[in-house]
């Protein structure tokens, strides 16, 4: 009943509270509408009048208006300091306590909060006063309204007091009636039940209770009687189960005894197995630092299990000082993780003997996950360690002997190459003299034999370098298509001479440019294609390149296949392939020639490039040799002007002369020599700087092509030595060859005494043009006039030879149309460049400079191109002090370039 009264009063209070919420919502809605206009017009008298009218409501305890700046305009109500939203205003109660007003009035209209402080209760809310203008709504102030809920609380207290008195009286009456009924209907039957329970306990039998009432007590007694009967039945079953359990215990005890006997036998077998395998087990209890050790383990340590006190400290003392840290690290790792940890360490037994132990350790945890012990096994591996040491010594000795052999071969190859180069050079000079037909035939045969011997020496030198690990891979961007075109150009005449086809096919998804070692890739392909041509009498050779989906060490994997229709390889001879100095048939050496080193070198080169090589073939059915190599994406390294637009030759036909090529890559040398000899030049090739200096000292050369990076003596050092030679030799034009393509490389070469610069991979036209240019310069120099090729190639702004080549390649009309488009494009780019320079937009400056650089070289505007390269580099490196002047210089030079192109082609620079 009391609960019902309370529920009713609570619902009444909630209804009154909702009504107050509605009332305060209506008051603030009306107030903000009425106050908007006077607050906008700053009519504070009307504001006071409106507030005075609102104060007449008996439930309003306080009403206040604040201006846009948070200052009060008018406040009516109780003595409380009230501020607008965001101010730390507070409400003070009559008993001195304070309530933060920001908490009580933090919600907008419709979400007022009831705050209790001392004896006063209030319902407060705040709302912005908005004045609607033509553009939008403007906040002109804030309205704060506070309602009192004292009347509501007072009424509720009175009603709750009377409801409590009434509920108490009803409870007393009900309890009196319940006590009387309890004694009649509950106490008597319960007493009978207790008597029955006591009697049943004494007599160990089920004694039912007599009670005829059909009320709840009667049902309870009936259930009690049933329960007693069931208890008696369960007690009988329990007695029977106890008898059976005793019998089971007897049987299980016998089984356990047999199991213990078997376990004892197993323990003895385990101990025997540990002794035979030299393995012992142990358990380290972390709580008391005690270590349980098996008897076998004690024997491994050479200690008496009865007298030795096994602790972590005593066992650590037995380990070799050099291995103590390893053991401690393994123990720490075992404690920190659940996986087993393996470690090897030496122990020193009490008799001074040193033994190696291999141990496995794993942590053991309790129910809480705490490590309580470490369990492990240890095995004596001393004999294995001795064998490993002997094997390692033998391996080191074998490797040392192999290195000595490789170094001996390399030294002998190098020593033989030096005089061989001199012999070939002298034969070349002899061929330049007047010889009759028989003498020329003999001399050419001598040069051919010498070149074959030099090729064998090169292969031995390559193999020796590979075995000694002295070959370093080149890393540069190159065109796969250009590389293949060079191979076809080099080996195509040989195939056609034998009546064979030589075809090349590349899949569409094969990238044109990759980053890797083009020289070593070319060397492998030349070897495989040359072998295919050599061992094919009918049909031909097909070369294919495909892109593989599997990539391990780079960005793209290319699969190369060389397939021929030649003699094939018998399956029984497969094992002999890729072995040095080995050929499939002994007769092949005399019939087809060769040393049997090509495939071995190719295999080692492919493995050096992290690739794989293989083949499939059958006797008489042709062969397919394949390999795959992973390449990186092109690095897009900034190229120098000289690489993008090589120096053009002097106008006129190319002259011929005597050229020395210093190049350590056999394949690069082979291609360059072939290109130069086909152009009519007499060429000698050496493989390092020392040979180059010796050759220049012995023979008169017109031009030297000098690879910058070579063993023994690099190109810079070799150039310095040649420049110090006596006579005309010191002035031989030297053209640098390098795989680098970064800014500053040309300057470094010129500073070292070189005359010009070629970057790899070398194109045929560029190589022949450079050679012709410096052959002409060499001739002019010999006449007593010093001429630098650039004097004949460049005018002040444009490279005339480049423009002539453009006209020759495309025709006068097409070239003129292209120049017209370029002039319009250049003018637009110069405008964007100027704007970007004013805004210091480095990203746009770099973009425009890069575009100007690329297009200028096409039309021979190399001076403008070089300046654009310099600006691009300055933007990348943040050289802001140079950017302003570079932009201005490019503007001026661009105008001059457009005028010069317009004059040359007879068009206006629009």
C-alpha positions in Angstrom: 0.0 0.0 0.0 2.8 2.4 0.9 4.5 1.7 -2.5 1.2 2.6 -4.3 1.0 5.8 -2.4 4.7 6.6 -3.2 4.2 5.8 -6.8 1.2 8.0 -7.0 3.0 11.0 -5.4 6.0 10.5 -7.7 3.8 10.6 -10.8 2.1 13.7 -9.5 5.5 15.3 -8.9 6.7 14.4 -12.4 3.5 15.9 -14.0 4.1 19.2 -12.1 7.7 19.2 -13.1 6.8 18.8 -16.8 4.4 21.6 -16.5 7.1 23.8 -15.1 9.3 22.9 -18.1 6.6 23.9 -20.4 6.0 27.1 -18.6 9.6 28.2 -18.6 9.8 27.3 -22.4 6.8 29.5 -23.1 8.2 32.4 -21.1 11.6 32.4 -22.7 10.1 32.0 -26.2 7.7 34.9 -25.7 10.5 37.0 -24.0 13.1 36.6 -26.8 10.5 37.5 -29.4 9.4 40.7 -27.6 12.9 41.7 -26.6 14.6 41.3 -30.1 13.6 44.6 -31.5 14.3 46.8 -28.4 17.7 45.1 -27.9 18.5 45.7 -31.6 17.5 49.4 -31.2 19.2 49.7 -27.7 15.8 50.7 -26.2 16.6 49.6 -22.7 13.5 51.3 -21.2 11.3 48.9 -23.1 13.5 46.0 -22.0 13.0 47.0 -18.3 9.3 47.3 -18.9 9.1 43.8 -20.4 11.1 42.3 -17.6 8.8 44.0 -15.0 5.8 42.4 -16.7 7.4 39.0 -16.6 8.3 39.4 -12.9 4.6 39.5 -12.0 4.4 35.7 -12.5 4.7 34.3 -8.9 6.8 31.3 -10.0 9.5 33.5 -11.5 12.4 33.9 -9.1 14.7 35.8 -11.4 14.8 37.3 -14.9 17.8 39.0 -16.5 18.9 40.4 -19.9 22.6 40.6 -21.0 23.9 42.5 -23.9 26.0 41.2 -26.9 29.2 42.0 -25.0 28.0 40.0 -21.9 27.3 43.0 -19.7 24.0 43.0 -17.8 21.3 45.3 -19.2 18.6 44.7 -16.5 18.2 42.1 -13.7 15.1 41.5 -11.6 14.7 38.9 -8.9 16.5 37.3 -6.0 20.0 38.4 -4.8 22.0 36.1 -7.1 24.9 37.0 -9.4 23.8 35.6 -12.8 25.9 35.9 -15.9 25.5 35.0 -19.5 26.8 31.7 -21.1 30.6 31.3 -20.9 30.9 33.5 -17.7 31.6 31.9 -14.3 28.5 33.4 -12.8 27.0 31.7 -9.7 23.7 31.6 -7.8 23.9 32.3 -4.1 21.3 30.7 -1.8 20.0 32.1 1.4 22.1 29.8 3.6 25.4 30.9 1.9 26.0 27.9 -0.3 26.7 28.5 -4.0 25.6 26.7 -7.2 27.4 27.4 -10.5 24.9 29.0 -12.7 26.7 27.8 -15.9 25.8 24.3 -14.8 22.1 25.2 -14.0 21.5 27.2 -17.2 23.8 25.5 -19.7 21.1 24.1 -21.9 19.0 25.9 -24.5 15.2 26.3 -24.6 13.3 23.1 -23.8 16.2 21.5 -21.9 16.1 23.4 -18.6 17.8 21.8 -15.6 16.6 21.6 -12.0 19.3 22.6 -9.6 19.1 22.1 -5.9 21.1 24.3 -3.5 20.3 24.5 0.2 16.6 25.2 0.8 15.9 26.7 -2.6 15.2 24.8 -5.8 15.1 26.5 -9.2 14.5 25.7 -12.8 16.8 27.9 -15.0 17.4 28.3 -18.7 19.2 30.7 -21.1 18.5 31.6 -24.7 20.1 33.9 -27.3 18.1 36.9 -28.4 18.3 37.0 -32.2 17.2 39.8 -34.5 16.5 38.8 -38.1 18.0 41.2 -40.7 17.8 41.1 -44.4 21.0 39.0 -44.6 20.8 36.7 -41.6 20.0 36.6 -37.9 22.2 38.6 -35.5 22.7 37.9 -31.9 21.8 41.0 -29.9 21.9 39.6 -26.3 20.9 36.8 -23.9 17.8 36.2 -21.8 18.1 34.2 -18.5 14.9 33.0 -16.7 14.8 31.2 -13.3 11.6 29.6 -11.9 11.2 28.6 -8.3 9.9 25.1 -7.4 9.4 25.8 -3.6 5.6 25.6 -3.8 5.8 22.2 -5.6 8.2 20.8 -3.1 6.3 22.1 -0.1 3.1 20.5 -1.3 4.8 17.2 -2.0 6.4 17.1 1.5 2.9 17.5 3.2 1.3 14.8 1.1 4.1 12.4 1.6 3.8 12.9 5.4 0.1 12.0 5.6 0.6 9.1 3.1 3.3 7.7 5.4 1.0 7.8 8.5 -1.8 6.1 6.7 0.5 3.3 5.3 2.0 2.6 8.8 -1.5 2.1 10.3 -2.5 -0.3 7.6 0.8 -2.3 8.0 0.3 -2.7 11.8 -3.3 -4.1 11.3 -2.2 -6.6 8.7 0.7 -7.8 10.8 -1.6 -8.5 13.8 -4.0 -10.7 11.7 -1.0 -12.5 10.2 0.4 -13.5 13.5 -2.9 -15.1 14.7 -3.3 -17.0 11.5 0.4 -18.2 11.6 0.1 -19.8 14.9 -3.0 -21.9 13.9 -1.9 -22.9 10.4 2.0 -23.0 10.4 3.5 -23.5 13.9 1.6 -26.8 14.8 2.3 -28.6 11.5 6.0 -27.5 11.5 6.4 -28.9 15.0 5.0 -32.2 13.8 7.5 -32.2 10.9 10.5 -31.6 13.2 9.4 -34.5 15.5 9.1 -36.8 12.5 12.6 -35.8 11.3 14.1 -36.5 14.8 12.4 -39.9 15.1 13.4 -40.9 11.5 17.0 -40.0 12.4 17.0 -42.1 15.6 15.3 -45.1 13.9 17.0 -44.7 10.5 13.7 -45.1 8.7 11.2 -42.9 6.9 8.4 -41.7 9.3 5.5 -39.9 7.5 3.8 -36.9 9.1 0.0 -37.1 9.6 -1.9 -33.9 8.5 -5.2 -33.7 6.7 -5.4 -30.1 5.9 -5.5 -29.3 2.1 -4.0 -25.8 2.3 -0.4 -24.8 1.6 0.8 -26.4 4.8 -0.9 -29.6 3.9 0.9 -29.6 0.5 4.2 -28.8 2.2 3.8 -31.8 4.5 2.9 -34.1 1.6 6.0 -33.0 -0.2 8.0 -33.5 3.0 6.8 -37.1 3.2 7.8 -37.8 -0.5 11.2 -36.3 0.2 11.7 -38.5 3.2 10.9 -41.6 1.1 13.3 -40.5 -1.6 16.1 -39.9 1.0 15.6 -43.4 2.3 15.9 -44.8 -1.2 19.0 -42.8 -2.0 20.5 -43.9 1.3 20.1 -47.5 0.3 21.6 -46.8 -3.1 24.5 -45.0 -1.5 25.3 -48.0 0.7 25.3 -50.2 -2.4 27.6 -47.7 -4.3 30.0 -47.6 -1.3 30.4 -51.3 -1.4 31.1 -51.2 -5.2 33.5 -48.3 -4.8 35.5 -50.3 -2.2 35.8 -53.1 -4.8 36.9 -50.6 -7.5 39.5 -49.1 -5.3 41.0 -52.5 -4.6 41.1 -53.2 -8.4 42.6 -49.8 -9.2 45.2 -50.1 -6.5 46.4 -53.3 -8.2 46.5 -51.5 -11.6 48.4 -48.6 -10.1 50.9 -50.9 -8.6 51.4 -52.5 -12.0 51.7 -49.0 -13.6 54.3 -48.0 -11.0 56.3 -51.0 -11.9 56.1 -50.1 -15.6 57.0 -46.5 -14.8 60.0 -47.7 -12.9 61.0 -49.8 -15.8 60.5 -46.8 -18.2 62.6 -44.6 -16.0 65.4 -47.1 -16.1 65.0 -47.2 -19.9 65.0 -43.4 -20.1 68.1 -43.3 -18.0 69.8 -45.8 -20.2 68.8 -43.9 -23.4 70.1 -40.6 -21.9 73.4 -42.3 -21.1 73.7 -43.7 -24.6 72.8 -40.4 -26.3 74.8 -38.3 -23.7 71.7 -36.4 -22.9 70.5 -35.3 -19.4 67.5 -33.4 -18.2 67.1 -30.8 -15.5 64.5 -28.6 -13.9 65.3 -25.3 -12.2 62.8 -24.2 -9.5 62.8 -20.4 -9.4 61.3 -20.2 -5.9 64.2 -21.7 -4.0 66.9 -21.6 -6.8 67.3 -25.4 -6.7 68.1 -27.4 -9.8 67.0 -31.1 -10.2 69.6 -32.9 -12.4 69.4 -36.4 -13.8 72.2 -38.8 -13.1 73.3 -38.7 -16.7 73.5 -34.9 -16.6 75.6 -35.0 -13.5 78.0 -37.4 -15.2 78.1 -34.9 -18.2 79.1 -32.2 -15.7 81.5 -34.5 -14.0 79.9 -34.0 -10.5 78.6 -36.3 -7.8 74.8 -36.2 -7.6 74.9 -37.0 -3.9 77.3 -34.2 -2.9 76.9 -31.6 -5.6 74.5 -28.8 -4.6 72.9 -27.8 -7.9 71.8 -24.2 -8.0 71.8 -21.6 -10.8 74.9 -20.0 -9.3 76.9 -23.3 -9.0 76.0 -24.3 -12.6 76.8 -20.9 -14.0 80.3 -21.2 -12.5 80.9 -24.3 -14.6 80.4 -22.5 -17.9 83.3 -21.1 -19.9 83.7 -17.4 -19.3 83.3 -16.6 -23.0 79.9 -18.4 -23.0 78.5 -17.2 -19.7 76.7 -14.2 -21.4 75.2 -16.5 -24.0 73.8 -18.8 -21.3 72.3 -16.0 -19.3 70.7 -14.5 -22.4 69.1 -17.9 -23.3 67.7 -18.2 -19.7 66.2 -14.7 -19.8 64.6 -15.5 -23.2 63.2 -18.8 -21.8 61.6 -17.0 -18.9 60.1 -14.2 -21.1 58.4 -16.5 -23.6 56.7 -19.9 -23.8 58.7 -21.3 -26.7 61.7 -23.5 -26.2 65.1 -21.8 -26.5 68.2 -23.6 -27.9 71.7 -22.6 -27.1 75.2 -24.0 -27.2 77.9 -23.3 -24.6 81.1 -24.8 -23.2 81.5 -26.2 -19.6 84.7 -26.8 -17.7 84.5 -29.9 -15.6 86.1 -30.3 -12.2 88.9 -32.3 -13.8 89.7 -29.4 -16.1 88.2 -31.0 -19.2 86.3 -28.7 -21.6 83.1 -30.0 -23.1 80.4 -28.6 -25.4 76.7 -28.8 -24.4 73.7 -28.1 -26.6 70.7 -27.3 -24.4 67.0 -26.8 -24.9 65.1 -24.8 -22.3 61.4 -24.0 -21.8 59.5 -22.2 -19.0 56.7 -23.8 -16.9 53.9 -21.7 -15.4 51.3 -22.1 -12.7 47.6 -21.5 -13.0 48.1 -17.7 -12.7 50.5 -17.7 -15.6 53.5 -17.0 -13.4 56.8 -18.7 -14.4 57.7 -21.1 -11.6 60.4 -23.3 -13.2 62.5 -24.0 -16.3 62.7 -27.5 -17.7 65.4 -28.5 -20.2 67.6 -31.1 -21.7 71.4 -30.9 -22.4 73.4 -33.0 -24.8 77.2 -33.4 -25.1 78.1 -32.3 -28.6 81.9 -32.1 -28.1 82.6 -34.7 -30.8 80.4 -32.9 -33.3 82.1 -29.6 -32.6 85.5 -31.1 -33.2 84.3 -32.4 -36.5 82.8 -29.0 -37.4 86.1 -27.3 -36.6 88.1 -29.7 -38.7 85.6 -29.3 -41.6 85.7 -25.6 -41.3 89.5 -25.6 -41.4 89.4 -27.9 -44.4 86.8 -25.6 -46.1 89.0 -22.5 -45.3 92.0 -24.2 -46.8 90.0 -25.2 -49.9 88.7 -21.7 -50.3 92.2 -20.3 -49.8 93.5 -22.6 -52.5 90.7 -21.7 -54.8 91.3 -18.0 -54.2 95.0 -18.5 -54.8 94.2 -20.4 -58.1 91.8 -17.6 -59.1 94.3 -14.9 -58.3 97.0 -16.8 -60.1 94.8 -17.1 -63.2 93.8 -13.5 -63.0 97.5 -12.4 -62.7 98.6 -14.7 -65.5 95.7 -13.5 -67.7 96.6 -9.9 -67.0 100.3 -10.4 -67.6 99.6 -12.2 -70.9 97.1 -9.6 -72.0 99.6 -6.8 -71.8 102.0 -8.1 -74.3 99.2 -9.6 -76.4 97.7 -6.1 -76.7 101.0 -4.9 -77.9 101.2 -7.7 -80.4 97.7 -6.9 -81.7 98.5 -3.3 -81.8 101.7 -3.9 -83.9 99.8 -6.2 -86.2 97.3 -3.4 -86.7 100.0 -1.0 -87.5 101.4 -3.6 -89.9 98.0 -3.9 -91.6 98.1 -0.1 -92.2 101.3 -0.5 -94.3 101.6 -1.5 -97.9 101.4 -5.3 -98.0 100.9 -7.7 -100.8 97.9 -10.0 -100.7 99.7 -13.0 -99.2 101.3 -10.8 -96.5 98.0 -9.2 -95.7 96.3 -12.6 -95.5 98.9 -13.9 -93.1 98.8 -10.7 -91.0 95.0 -10.8 -90.8 95.2 -14.5 -89.7 97.7 -13.5 -87.0 95.4 -10.8 -85.8 92.4 -13.2 -85.8 94.4 -15.8 -83.8 95.6 -13.1 -81.4 92.1 -11.9 -80.8 90.9 -15.4 -80.2 93.6 -15.8 -77.6 92.7 -12.5 -76.1 89.1 -13.6 -75.9 90.2 -16.8 -74.0 92.2 -14.6 -71.7 89.2 -12.4 -71.1 87.0 -15.4 -70.2 89.6 -16.7 -67.8 89.9 -13.3 -66.3 86.2 -13.0 -65.9 85.9 -16.5 -64.3 88.8 -15.7 -61.9 87.1 -12.4 -60.9 83.8 -14.1 -60.3 85.4 -16.9 -58.2 87.3 -14.3 -56.2 84.2 -12.2 -55.7 85.9 -9.1 -57.3 83.2 -8.3 -59.9 80.8 -5.5 -58.8 77.5 -5.0 -60.7 76.8 -1.8 -62.4 73.6 0.0 -61.5 72.1 2.3 -64.2 69.0 2.9 -66.2 69.0 1.3 -69.6 66.7 0.4 -72.5 66.0 -3.3 -72.9 65.0 -2.7 -76.6 68.2 -0.8 -77.3 70.3 -3.5 -75.7 68.6 -6.2 -77.8 68.9 -4.1 -81.0 72.7 -3.9 -80.4 72.9 -7.7 -80.0 71.0 -8.3 -83.2 73.2 -5.8 -85.0 76.3 -7.4 -83.7 75.4 -11.1 -84.3 72.9 -10.7 -87.2 75.6 -10.8 -89.9 77.1 -14.0 -88.4 73.7 -15.7 -88.4 72.9 -14.6 -92.0 76.4 -15.8 -93.1 75.4 -19.3 -91.9 72.0 -19.1 -93.6 70.1 -18.8 -90.2 67.4 -16.6 -89.0 67.9 -14.5 -85.8 64.6 -13.2 -84.5 63.6 -11.3 -81.4 60.2 -11.0 -79.7 59.2 -9.0 -76.6 55.8 -9.2 -74.8 53.7 -6.1 -74.7 54.0 -5.7 -70.9 57.8 -5.7 -70.9 59.0 -2.2 -69.8 61.3 -0.4 -72.1 63.6 1.0 -69.4 64.8 -0.7 -66.3 67.5 -0.2 -63.7 70.3 -2.8 -63.4 73.5 -3.9 -65.1 73.2 -3.7 -68.9 76.8 -4.8 -69.5 76.5 -8.1 -67.6 73.1 -8.8 -69.1 74.4 -8.2 -72.5 77.4 -10.5 -71.8 75.1 -13.4 -70.9 72.8 -12.8 -73.9 75.7 -12.6 -76.3 77.1 -15.8 -74.9 73.8 -17.7 -75.2 72.9 -16.3 -78.6 76.5 -16.9 -79.9 76.3 -20.5 -78.7 72.9 -21.0 -80.3 74.2 -19.7 -83.6 77.5 -21.8 -83.3 75.6 -25.1 -82.7 72.9 -24.6 -85.3 73.3 -25.6 -88.9 69.8 -25.2 -90.2 66.8 -23.1 -89.1 67.7 -20.3 -86.7 67.6 -18.7 -83.3 64.7 -17.0 -81.5 65.1 -14.6 -78.6 62.0 -13.8 -76.4 61.5 -11.6 -73.4 58.4 -11.9 -71.1 57.4 -10.3 -67.8 57.0 -12.7 -64.9 54.4 -12.2 -62.1 57.0 -13.3 -59.5 59.3 -10.7 -58.2 61.7 -11.2 -55.2 64.5 -8.6 -55.1 63.3 -5.8 -57.4 60.2 -4.2 -59.1 60.0 -6.3 -62.2 61.2 -9.8 -63.2 62.1 -10.4 -66.9 62.3 -13.9 -68.3 64.7 -14.3 -71.3 64.7 -17.4 -73.6 67.1 -18.3 -76.4 65.7 -21.1 -78.5 67.6 -22.7 -81.4 67.0 -25.5 -83.9 70.5 -26.9 -83.5 72.1 -30.2 -82.5 70.6 -30.3 -79.0 72.1 -31.8 -75.8 71.8 -35.5 -74.9 70.3 -36.1 -71.5 73.3 -38.0 -70.3 75.4 -34.8 -70.8 73.2 -32.5 -68.8 75.4 -32.6 -65.7 78.4 -31.3 -67.7 76.7 -28.0 -68.6 77.7 -24.8 -66.7 80.9 -26.5 -65.5 84.1 -24.5 -66.3 86.3 -25.8 -69.1 83.6 -28.3 -70.0 81.9 -29.1 -73.3 79.1 -31.5 -74.1 81.3 -33.5 -76.5 85.0 -33.5 -76.7 84.7 -33.3 -80.5 82.9 -30.0 -80.2 86.1 -28.2 -79.1 87.8 -29.0 -82.3 84.7 -28.6 -84.5 83.1 -25.6 -83.1 85.9 -24.0 -81.0 85.6 -22.4 -77.6 86.9 -23.0 -74.1 83.8 -24.2 -72.4 83.8 -21.2 -70.0 80.9 -19.2 -71.5 78.0 -21.1 -69.8 79.9 -21.2 -66.5 80.5 -17.5 -66.6 76.9 -16.8 -67.6 75.6 -18.9 -64.7 77.8 -17.1 -62.1 76.8 -13.7 -63.5 73.1 -14.6 -63.4 73.5 -15.8 -59.8 75.4 -12.6 -59.0 72.4 -10.6 -60.2 70.1 -12.8 -57.9 68.7 -14.6 -60.9 68.4 -18.2 -62.1 69.4 -19.9 -65.3 68.4 -23.2 -66.8 67.7 -25.1 -70.0 65.7 -27.9 -71.6 66.9 -29.8 -74.7 67.0 -33.1 -76.4 69.6 -34.6 -78.7 69.0 -33.5 -82.3 65.9 -31.5 -81.3 67.3 -28.0 -80.5 67.8 -26.3 -77.1 66.2 -23.5 -75.1 68.3 -21.7 -72.5 66.4 -19.4 -70.2 67.1 -17.2 -67.3 65.3 -14.6 -65.2 66.6 -11.5 -63.5 64.8 -9.0 -61.2 65.3 -5.3 -62.1 64.3 -2.1 -60.4 62.2 0.7 -61.9 64.2 3.4 -63.6 65.6 5.9 -61.0 64.9 8.8 -63.3 68.1 10.3 -62.3 68.7 13.8 -63.5 70.7 13.5 -66.7 73.4 15.9 -67.8 73.1 17.9 -71.0 75.9 15.9 -72.5 73.9 12.6 -72.1 70.7 13.9 -73.5 72.2 15.6 -76.4 75.6 14.2 -77.3 78.2 16.4 -78.9 77.6 16.4 -82.7 80.4 15.6 -85.1 82.0 18.1 -87.3 80.0 18.4 -90.5 81.3 16.2 -93.3 82.2 12.6 -93.7 83.6 10.6 -90.7 87.3 10.1 -90.9 89.1 6.9 -89.7 91.9 6.6 -87.3 93.7 4.5 -84.7 91.7 4.2 -81.5 92.6 2.7 -78.1 89.6 1.4 -76.1 90.1 0.9 -72.3 87.0 -1.0 -71.0 86.9 -3.7 -68.3 83.6 -5.1 -69.5 84.2 -7.8 -72.1 80.8 -7.3 -73.7 80.9 -3.5 -73.8 84.4 -3.7 -75.3 83.2 -6.3 -77.9 80.3 -4.1 -79.0 82.3 -0.9 -79.1 85.2 -2.5 -81.0 82.7 -4.0 -83.5 81.0 -0.6 -84.1 84.3 1.2 -84.5 85.8 -1.4 -86.8 82.7 -1.5 -89.0 83.1 2.3 -89.4 86.7 1.7 -90.7 88.7 2.5 -87.5 91.6 0.4 -86.3 90.9 -0.5 -82.7 92.8 -2.0 -79.9 91.1 -3.0 -76.6 92.6 -3.2 -73.1 90.8 -4.1 -69.9 92.3 -1.8 -67.2 94.1 1.5 -66.7 97.6 0.0 -66.4 97.2 -1.7 -69.8 95.9 1.6 -71.3 99.0 3.5 -70.1 101.3 0.8 -71.4 99.5 0.7 -74.8 99.6 4.5 -75.1 103.4 4.4 -74.3 104.1 1.7 -77.0 101.9 2.7 -79.9 100.7 6.0 -81.5 96.9 6.4 -81.1 94.7 9.2 -82.5 92.0 8.9 -79.8 91.7 7.0 -76.5 88.2 5.9 -75.2 88.7 5.6 -71.5 86.3 3.9 -69.1 86.3 5.8 -65.8 85.7 2.8 -63.5 88.3 0.1 -64.0 90.3 -2.3 -61.8 94.0 -1.8 -61.0 94.0 1.8 -62.2 90.8 3.8 -62.9 90.3 6.1 -65.8 91.2 9.3 -63.9 94.5 7.9 -62.7 95.3 6.4 -66.1 94.6 9.8 -67.8 96.9 11.5 -65.4 99.7 9.1 -66.2 99.2 9.4 -69.9 99.3 13.2 -69.6 102.7 12.9 -68.0 104.2 10.8 -70.8 106.7 12.5 -73.0 106.1 13.9 -76.5 102.9 13.9 -78.5 101.5 11.0 -76.4 100.6 13.4 -73.6 98.2 15.3 -75.9 96.2 12.3 -77.2 92.5 13.2 -77.1 90.9 11.1 -74.3 87.1 10.6 -74.2 85.7 9.5 -70.9 83.2 6.6 -70.7 81.1 6.3 -67.6 77.8 4.8 -66.4 77.2 7.9 -64.2 74.8 10.5 -65.5 74.7 13.1 -62.8 75.5 16.8 -62.9 79.2 17.4 -62.3 80.5 14.2 -63.9 81.5 16.0 -67.1 83.3 18.7 -65.2 85.2 16.1 -63.2 86.3 14.4 -66.3 87.5 17.6 -67.9 89.3 18.6 -64.7 91.2 15.2 -64.8 92.6 16.0 -68.2 90.0 14.3 -70.4 88.7 16.0 -73.5 85.1 14.8 -73.7 82.5 12.6 -72.2 80.2 9.7 -73.2 77.6 8.1 -70.8 76.6 4.5 -70.9 74.8 2.8 -72.6 76.8 4.0 -75.6 74.8 4.4 -78.8 76.4 3.7 -82.2 75.9 7.1 -83.7 77.1 8.9 -80.5 80.2 6.7 -80.4 81.1 7.2 -84.0 80.4 10.9 -83.9 82.6 11.4 -80.9 85.4 9.4 -82.5 85.1 11.4 -85.8 85.0 14.7 -83.9 88.2 14.1 -82.0 90.0 12.4 -84.9 89.5 15.7 -86.8 90.6 17.7 -83.8 93.7 15.4 -83.5 94.5 16.1 -87.2 94.1 19.8 -86.7 96.3 19.7 -83.6 99.0 17.9 -85.5 99.0 20.7 -88.0 99.8 23.1 -85.3 96.3 24.5 -84.6 94.6 23.7 -81.3 90.9 23.2 -81.9 88.2 22.2 -79.4 85.2 20.5 -81.0 82.8 22.8 -79.4 84.2 25.7 -81.4 83.0 24.0 -84.6 79.8 22.7 -83.2 78.1 25.5 -81.3 77.4 29.1 -82.1 76.4 31.4 -79.3 72.9 30.1 -78.8 72.0 27.2 -81.1 73.8 24.0 -82.2 73.6 24.3 -85.9 74.5 20.6 -86.4 71.5 19.5 -84.3 69.2 21.6 -86.4 70.6 20.2 -89.6 70.1 16.7 -88.3 66.5 17.6 -87.4 65.9 18.8 -91.0 67.6 15.7 -92.4 65.5 13.4 -90.3 62.1 15.0 -90.7 62.3 17.3 -93.7 62.4 21.1 -94.0 58.6 21.5 -93.8 58.0 19.3 -90.8 61.0 20.8 -89.0 59.7 24.3 -89.6 56.2 23.4 -88.4 57.7 21.8 -85.2 59.8 24.9 -84.5 56.7 27.1 -84.9 54.9 25.0 -82.2 58.0 25.1 -80.0 58.2 28.9 -80.2 54.6 29.3 -79.0 55.1 26.7 -76.3 58.4 28.3 -75.1 56.8 31.8 -74.9 53.9 30.4 -72.7 56.4 28.5 -70.5 58.5 31.6 -70.0 55.4 33.4 -68.9 54.5 30.7 -66.4 58.2 30.6 -65.2 58.2 34.3 -64.5 54.9 34.1 -62.5 56.2 31.2 -60.5 59.4 33.1 -59.8 57.5 36.0 -58.5 55.4 33.8 -56.2 58.5 31.6 -55.2 56.5 28.5 -56.2 59.5 26.1 -56.4 57.3 23.2 -57.5 56.0 25.0 -60.5 59.5 26.4 -61.2 61.0 22.9 -61.2 58.2 21.6 -63.5 58.6 24.4 -66.1 62.4 24.2 -66.0 62.1 20.4 -66.6 59.8 21.0 -69.6 62.0 23.7 -71.1 65.1 21.4 -70.6 63.4 18.5 -72.5 62.1 20.5 -75.5 65.1 22.8 -75.9 67.5 19.9 -76.7 65.4 18.8 -79.6 65.9 22.1 -81.4 69.6 22.6 -80.5 69.0 25.2 -77.9 71.6 23.7 -75.6 72.6 26.8 -73.8 69.0 27.3 -72.8 68.8 23.6 -71.9 71.9 23.8 -69.6 70.4 26.9 -67.8 67.1 25.1 -67.3 69.0 22.1 -65.8 70.7 24.4 -63.4 67.4 26.0 -62.4 65.8 22.5 -61.9 68.7 21.5 -59.7 68.5 24.7 -57.6 64.7 24.1 -57.0 65.4 20.5 -55.9 68.2 21.4 -53.6 66.5 24.6 -52.2 69.2 27.0 -53.6 66.9 30.0 -53.2 69.8 32.5 -53.6 70.3 31.4 -57.2 66.8 30.9 -58.3 65.9 34.6 -58.9 68.9 35.3 -61.1 68.4 32.0 -63.0 64.8 32.8 -63.8 65.8 36.2 -65.1 68.7 34.8 -67.2 66.4 32.1 -68.7 63.9 34.8 -69.6 66.5 36.8 -71.5 68.1 33.7 -73.1 64.6 32.4 -74.0 63.8 35.5 -76.0 67.2 35.3 -77.8 66.7 31.6 -78.5 63.2 32.3 -80.0 64.7 35.0 -82.2 67.6 32.8 -83.3 65.3 29.9 -84.2 62.9 32.3 -86.0 65.8 33.7 -88.1 67.2 30.2 -88.9 63.8 28.9 -90.2 62.4 32.2 -91.5 59.5 32.4 -89.1 58.4 34.9 -86.5 58.7 34.1 -82.8 55.1 34.5 -81.9 
